[in-house]
């Protein structure tokens, strides 16, 4: 992947091009047999965590006729339930005070503690899943849910400009603005043994990516950034049939895609991140 490497889903819900032998090519990213690449691109905006996956295969060359374009071919299979119950859990947390820095003394003199400081409440994530049986040897289920959130500052990002003051004074403040990001993902899978020769499978993965300040940079202040909400889904229905001991067939249908909703920054968000709500609360007791 281009840019920084993904370590433990650290780039979760971040779109990066996939490089094959140094070349950016069109990818085929299958999840439960559904291709999640919605355009002729080298990546996808359908995100999911790796915790709920049972098996993943990547092929960079020598693909068969199922792959219509050169590039990485991915096959990902979701976990399934069994006759015994199994569950897992995982969590992570990073406090802003735990973050180290490599800023120079000159930058530190301007009040910059870190290049991209994590701000309160910091970074946290939790993931848990459970799989098992509803009816032994007949009906099985699997479910997973995850949540990842980080509130990260950006040097030079301006939440608001004070009246008639030079903008550069705000650009020097590392805490002038911050970029909250939240990603939630849920996955479910149900398997039903209809007969000794027929099995039905239903899978659904739903996720929501939320960015409070999409596009915010040193040149784009908070009021000019966008409020982003991006729901995405991959679902599938499948029928597995065995006609003879050495012959079987699979028929499936499904959907993989996402929708991005952008709106202008609401006044409640700009007030909250610019500090106006704190001043209002401080004034109310004096006024009463």
C-alpha positions as CSV (number, residue, x, y, z in Angstrom):
1,X,0.0,0.0,0.0
2,X,1.1,3.5,-0.7
3,X,1.8,6.0,2.1
4,X,2.5,4.8,5.6
5,X,2.1,1.0,6.3
6,X,-1.0,-0.3,8.0
7,X,0.0,-1.9,11.3
8,X,-2.9,-3.5,13.2
9,X,-5.5,-1.6,11.2
10,X,-3.9,1.7,12.0
11,X,-5.0,3.0,8.6
12,X,-8.5,1.7,9.0
13,X,-11.0,3.8,7.0
14,X,-8.2,5.4,5.0
15,X,-8.1,5.0,1.3
16,X,-4.7,4.1,-0.1
17,X,-3.6,2.9,-3.5
18,X,-2.3,-0.7,-3.7
19,X,1.0,-1.1,-5.5
20,X,1.9,-4.3,-7.4
21,X,5.6,-4.7,-8.0
22,X,6.0,-0.9,-7.9
23,X,3.1,-0.2,-10.2
24,X,-0.4,1.1,-9.3
25,X,-2.8,-1.3,-11.0
26,X,-6.6,-1.9,-10.8
27,X,-7.4,-4.3,-8.0
28,X,-10.0,-7.0,-7.5
29,X,-10.9,-7.0,-3.8
30,X,-13.4,-9.8,-3.1
31,X,-15.2,-10.1,0.2
32,X,-17.3,-13.3,0.4
33,X,-17.3,-13.4,-3.4
34,X,-18.4,-9.7,-3.8
35,X,-16.0,-7.3,-5.5
36,X,-15.8,-4.2,-3.4
37,X,-14.0,-2.1,-6.0
38,X,-16.8,0.1,-7.3
39,X,-14.8,1.8,-10.0
40,X,-11.7,1.2,-12.1
41,X,-9.4,2.2,-9.3
42,X,-6.4,0.8,-7.4
43,X,-8.3,0.8,-4.1
44,X,-11.8,0.8,-2.5
45,X,-13.7,2.9,-0.1
46,X,-15.5,-0.1,1.3
47,X,-13.7,-0.6,4.6
48,X,-13.8,-3.4,7.1
49,X,-11.5,-4.6,9.9
50,X,-9.4,-7.8,9.7
51,X,-10.6,-9.1,13.0
52,X,-13.7,-10.8,11.7
53,X,-12.0,-12.5,8.7
54,X,-11.3,-16.2,8.8
55,X,-9.1,-16.4,5.8
56,X,-7.6,-14.0,3.2
57,X,-5.7,-14.8,0.1
58,X,-3.7,-12.3,-2.0
59,X,-2.4,-13.0,-5.5
60,X,-0.2,-10.5,-7.3
61,X,0.3,-12.4,-10.6
62,X,-0.7,-15.6,-12.4
63,X,-4.5,-15.0,-11.8
64,X,-7.1,-17.1,-13.6
65,X,-9.8,-15.9,-16.0
66,X,-12.0,-14.8,-13.1
67,X,-9.8,-11.7,-12.7
68,X,-10.4,-9.3,-15.5
69,X,-7.7,-6.7,-14.7
70,X,-4.0,-6.9,-13.8
71,X,-3.3,-6.1,-10.2
72,X,-3.8,-7.6,-6.7
73,X,-6.6,-10.1,-6.4
74,X,-8.0,-10.6,-2.9
75,X,-10.3,-13.3,-1.6
76,X,-11.6,-12.7,1.9
77,X,-13.9,-15.1,3.8
78,X,-15.8,-14.1,7.0
79,X,-15.7,-16.3,10.0
80,X,-18.5,-18.8,10.4
81,X,-20.3,-20.3,13.4
82,X,-19.8,-24.0,14.5
83,X,-21.4,-26.4,16.9
84,X,-19.3,-25.0,19.7
85,X,-19.4,-21.4,20.9
86,X,-16.3,-19.2,20.4
87,X,-15.8,-15.5,21.1
88,X,-12.9,-13.1,21.1
89,X,-12.4,-9.5,22.3
90,X,-9.7,-6.9,21.7
91,X,-9.3,-3.3,22.8
92,X,-6.8,-0.5,22.6
93,X,-6.3,3.0,24.0
94,X,-3.8,5.8,23.7
95,X,-3.8,8.8,26.0
96,X,-2.6,12.1,24.6
97,X,0.0,12.3,27.4
98,X,1.6,9.1,26.2
99,X,2.5,10.5,22.8
100,X,6.1,11.2,22.2
101,X,7.5,13.9,19.8
102,X,10.5,14.6,17.6
103,X,9.9,18.4,17.1
104,X,12.8,20.7,17.1
105,X,13.5,23.3,19.8
106,X,12.4,26.0,17.4
107,X,9.0,24.5,16.9
108,X,8.7,23.7,20.6
109,X,9.2,27.4,21.3
110,X,6.1,28.2,19.3
111,X,4.0,25.9,21.4
112,X,4.1,22.8,19.1
113,X,4.5,19.7,21.2
114,X,3.9,17.1,18.5
115,X,3.4,17.2,14.7
116,X,0.0,15.6,14.8
117,X,-1.0,15.6,18.4
118,X,-3.7,13.2,19.7
119,X,-6.2,15.3,21.7
120,X,-8.8,14.4,24.3
121,X,-10.3,11.8,24.5
122,X,-7.3,10.3,22.5
123,X,-7.4,7.1,20.5
124,X,-9.5,4.1,21.4
125,X,-10.9,1.0,19.8
126,X,-12.7,-2.2,20.8
127,X,-13.7,-5.3,18.9
128,X,-15.6,-8.4,19.9
129,X,-17.2,-11.3,18.2
130,X,-19.2,-14.5,18.9
131,X,-20.0,-17.5,16.9
132,X,-21.9,-20.7,17.6
133,X,-24.9,-22.8,16.9
134,X,-28.6,-22.2,17.0
135,X,-29.5,-25.8,16.1
136,X,-26.7,-28.4,16.3
137,X,-25.6,-29.7,12.9
138,X,-28.2,-27.5,11.2
139,X,-28.1,-23.7,11.9
140,X,-25.0,-21.6,12.9
141,X,-24.4,-17.9,13.4
142,X,-21.5,-15.5,13.7
143,X,-21.5,-11.8,14.7
144,X,-18.9,-9.1,15.3
145,X,-18.8,-5.4,16.1
146,X,-16.0,-2.9,16.2
147,X,-15.5,0.8,16.9
148,X,-12.4,2.9,16.3
149,X,-12.1,6.6,17.1
150,X,-9.3,9.1,17.2
151,X,-9.2,12.9,17.8
152,X,-6.0,14.1,16.1
153,X,-4.7,17.6,15.8
154,X,-3.1,19.1,12.7
155,X,-0.4,21.7,12.7
156,X,-1.7,24.9,11.1
157,X,-5.3,23.8,10.8
158,X,-7.4,26.8,11.9
159,X,-10.6,26.3,13.8
160,X,-11.4,30.0,13.7
161,X,-9.7,33.3,13.1
162,X,-9.8,36.0,15.8
163,X,-11.0,39.4,14.8
164,X,-8.4,41.4,12.8
165,X,-5.5,39.3,13.9
166,X,-2.9,37.9,11.6
167,X,-3.7,34.4,10.5
168,X,-0.1,33.3,11.0
169,X,-0.5,33.7,14.7
170,X,-3.1,30.9,14.6
171,X,-1.1,28.8,12.3
172,X,1.6,28.5,14.9
173,X,-0.8,27.0,17.4
174,X,-0.7,23.2,17.3
175,X,-4.1,23.0,19.0
176,X,-5.9,25.5,16.7
177,X,-7.9,22.6,15.2
178,X,-8.4,18.9,15.4
179,X,-9.8,16.2,13.2
180,X,-12.1,13.6,14.9
181,X,-12.5,10.3,13.0
182,X,-14.9,7.5,13.9
183,X,-15.3,4.2,12.2
184,X,-17.9,1.5,13.2
185,X,-18.3,-1.9,11.6
186,X,-20.7,-4.8,12.2
187,X,-20.6,-8.2,10.5
188,X,-23.0,-11.1,10.6
189,X,-23.1,-14.5,9.0
190,X,-25.8,-17.3,9.1
191,X,-25.3,-20.8,7.7
192,X,-28.1,-23.3,7.3
193,X,-27.8,-26.9,6.3
194,X,-31.0,-27.3,4.3
195,X,-30.3,-31.0,3.4
196,X,-27.3,-33.3,3.1
197,X,-26.6,-31.8,-0.3
198,X,-27.6,-28.2,0.0
199,X,-26.4,-25.4,2.3
200,X,-27.6,-21.8,2.5
201,X,-25.4,-18.9,3.6
202,X,-26.3,-15.3,4.2
203,X,-23.6,-12.6,5.0
204,X,-23.9,-8.9,5.8
205,X,-21.2,-6.4,6.7
206,X,-22.2,-2.8,7.5
207,X,-19.9,0.1,8.4
208,X,-20.0,3.8,8.9
209,X,-17.1,6.2,8.5
210,X,-17.5,9.6,10.1
211,X,-15.2,12.6,9.6
212,X,-16.1,15.9,11.3
213,X,-13.7,18.0,9.2
214,X,-13.2,16.4,5.8
215,X,-10.6,18.2,3.7
216,X,-9.4,20.5,6.5
217,X,-5.8,21.6,5.9
218,X,-3.5,24.6,6.6
219,X,-5.2,26.4,3.7
220,X,-8.8,25.2,4.4
221,X,-10.0,26.3,7.9
222,X,-12.8,24.5,9.8
223,X,-15.7,26.6,8.4
224,X,-14.7,25.7,4.9
225,X,-14.3,22.0,5.5
226,X,-17.1,19.4,5.1
227,X,-19.0,17.2,7.5
228,X,-18.7,13.6,6.1
229,X,-20.8,10.6,6.8
230,X,-20.1,7.5,4.7
231,X,-22.2,4.3,5.2
232,X,-21.1,1.2,3.3
233,X,-22.3,-2.3,3.0
234,X,-21.4,-5.8,1.6
235,X,-24.1,-8.4,1.7
236,X,-24.5,-11.8,0.0
237,X,-26.8,-14.7,-0.4
238,X,-25.3,-18.1,-1.4
239,X,-26.5,-21.6,-2.2
240,X,-24.0,-24.4,-2.2
241,X,-25.1,-27.7,-3.8
242,X,-23.5,-31.1,-4.3
243,X,-24.9,-32.9,-7.3
244,X,-22.5,-35.9,-7.1
245,X,-19.7,-36.9,-4.7
246,X,-17.1,-35.3,-6.9
247,X,-19.2,-32.4,-8.3
248,X,-20.6,-29.3,-6.6
249,X,-21.8,-25.8,-7.6
250,X,-22.2,-22.4,-5.9
251,X,-24.7,-19.8,-6.8
252,X,-24.5,-16.4,-5.1
253,X,-25.7,-12.8,-5.5
254,X,-25.0,-9.7,-3.5
255,X,-24.0,-6.1,-3.3
256,X,-20.9,-4.2,-2.3
257,X,-20.7,-0.4,-2.3
258,X,-20.9,2.9,-0.3
259,X,-22.5,6.3,-0.3
260,X,-20.7,9.5,0.8
261,X,-22.8,12.3,2.3
262,X,-21.1,15.7,2.5
263,X,-22.7,18.7,4.2
264,X,-21.5,22.2,5.2
265,X,-20.1,22.5,8.7
266,X,-23.0,22.9,11.1
267,X,-22.8,25.9,13.4
268,X,-22.8,23.6,16.5
269,X,-19.6,21.9,15.3
270,X,-17.7,25.1,14.5
271,X,-18.7,26.5,17.9
272,X,-17.7,23.4,19.8
273,X,-14.3,23.1,18.1
274,X,-13.5,26.8,18.2
275,X,-14.0,27.1,21.9
276,X,-17.1,29.4,21.8
277,X,-19.2,27.0,23.8
278,X,-16.7,27.2,26.7
279,X,-16.9,31.0,26.8
280,X,-20.7,30.9,26.7
281,X,-20.8,28.5,29.7
282,X,-18.4,30.7,31.6
283,X,-20.5,33.8,31.0
284,X,-23.8,32.3,32.1
285,X,-23.1,32.0,35.8
286,X,-22.0,35.6,35.9
287,X,-25.1,36.8,34.0
288,X,-27.4,34.9,36.4
